[in-house]
C-alpha cells in the first residue's frame, strides 16, 4: 500500500516537472520566432566529421573553427545580412555512418558542407552531396583521387593532397639538386607506400632521372643493414623514403655509419623533432617535406588566439585548415551574393580569399592554390625551410 | 654480383643472427627444462635495453669513459633483466606448473603484454636515442667498409656467451642438474636435484643473455622503444623452432640461418618479401624435418 502511494507521488512529480519544462521551452522559443519573422532565413553550414571515437581529435578542431568563424561573422552582419547556422553531425570517420550523416544534413537543407574529415568517409558521402548539388569542402581529406579523378566537381579542400608531397620531393631531387639516380623506399604502410608509389611514378614519367631501387622495409626490424647495403650497391645518389621517423632514423644512421653520404629525402612523417632527437648527428643534412610554415600569418595568429580565449587550450589538428575552409565558403557565398551551387563553385574558383594558410583560391579540380608543402633541411639540429 | 656485396650481406645476416641467437637461447633453454614457450622473453630483451639506457644516462652525466660505461651498463642490464626473469617465473609460471600447458602459455602472453604496457607507462611510447657505446674506429683497407667495430663486438660477445653456456652445461654441477631435469624432472627430483632452483636458474641465464643482446643491438642501432621486444622475440622464437627447440646448438644454428635468409633475400631479391620468405622457409623445414634442424626425438634438451 505504502509503495503504491509512493509510485503515484513519483508520477505526479514527473508530470509537474515535464509540464514545467514545456512551459520553459515555450518561453524560450517565443522571442526567437518573433525575430525570425523579421529576419532573412539563416544560411546553414553543415559541419560533419569525427566528433566521437578514437579520431575525435581530428574532427573537433573543425567544429571549433566553424563555431568561432560563425560567431565572428554573426556578430557583424552574417553573410549579406543572413545569419550563419551550424548543423553539426558526427560520422566517427566511418564511411557507413558518413553516408547516413550526409543524407541527414542534406534533408535539413544545408547550403554548404564543411567536412568530412577522413578520406574514406569523405568519399562515401560525396556522392550524396553531388546528387543534391551541395558544395563540400574538407580541411583534412588528403586522398589524391578525391579531386584528381574528376568524379566530384562539388568537392574542394584546403589541404594539399598526398601526391603533392611526392611531387615536391621528386621535383626537389631532380630539379633543384640535379640528381638522376634515386632509390625509393617505403615502410609498407598505407601512407608511406602511397607516397613512395607516387614518387616512383613521377620519377619514371620524368626523363631527368631513374628509379634504381624500389623496396619496402619492415617496420621494427632488428636492423636495416641489408637494405642499406642494397642502396649502396644501387649507386643511388639519393633516397626518397615514404614513412615515419623511427625507420628513417635507423636507415639514415646505418647509412652514415657506413660512410655513405647518399642524400636522404623524406616526408612530413619524418619532419618531426623526434627524428632529430633520435638520429642525432646523423640527422644533419636530411631533407623532409612538410606543410608550409604559416605560424607568422596574422590571420593564423588571430585564429589561434581566439581558440585559446574561448577553449583555453591550443587548437588541435587541421584547425587552421578548417578555419580557412570556413572563411573560403563564407567568402564565396558573400561575393556571389548567392547560395546557388553554380555561383558558389564559380566564386570559389575565381575569388581569392585571405585565410590562415595564406591567400588562396581553388583550381578546376578543387585543390587549393597557395596551400602546400615546402622542403625543409636539418641544419644544426633543427628543421629549416629551404626557400 | 661482386664479392664485397656478398660479404656485406653475409655479415649483416650474421649480426641479425647473433642477436636472434642471444634471445633464442632463452627460449630454447626454458623449453628444454619445462616445455614452456616463454612469450614474455622478447620483453626481457627490451627491458635489458631500457635498463642499459638508464644506467648509460646516469654514468654519462657523471662523465665516465664510454668503454667503462658499456661494461657497467651491460652488467646492470644483465642483472636487472635476470631479476625480472626470476620474478616472472615465480609469479606467472610456478603457480601454473601443474596446470594444463595451455594455461602457462596464456600466462606467458599475458606477462608479455603486461611488461610492454608497464614499460610504456613507466617510460614513454616515444623512440629514445641510445648512444653509441662502442668506439667507432675504422678497420684496415680491405674490410673498412664492410665491418664495423660494433658488429665485431656483437659476434665476439655471442661467441663468448655460447662458449660459457656450453661449458656451464657440460662441466658444472648446475649444468648436470639442468640436463637431468630436462631429461626427466621427476626422476631428477627423486635423486636429489633441487628442481625449483634449476628452473629459476634457467630463467635467470636466459634473461641474462637476452639482456646482453638487447643492450648490444641498442647501441648498434641507436634507438629503442617499448615495442622492440615484440618482433625480435617472435623472430628469435622462430629461430629456436627452426633449429629444434630445446637444443642449444640448434638455437644458434637456427638464428644464423634465419639471419642469413633474411639478409640474402633482401640483398638479392627484395626486402618486400623478407618476412614472407623467412617464414616460408620455416614452414618448409618443419614439413621436412618436424623436429627442426638439430632437433632429435631423443634429445639432450638443454
Interface residues (C-beta under 8 A of the other chain):
Chain A: X188 X215 X216 X217 X218 X220 X221 X222 X223 X225 X226 X227 X229 X230 X232 X233 X245 X246 X249 X250 X253 X254 X257 X258 X259 X274 X277 X278 X279 X280 X282
Chain B: X5 X8 X9 X11 X12 X13 X15 X16 X19 X20 X126 X127 X128 X129 X136 X145 X148 X217 X220 X221 X222 X223 X225 X227 X228 X230 X231 X232 X235 X262 X263 X266 X267 X270 X271 X272 X274 X275
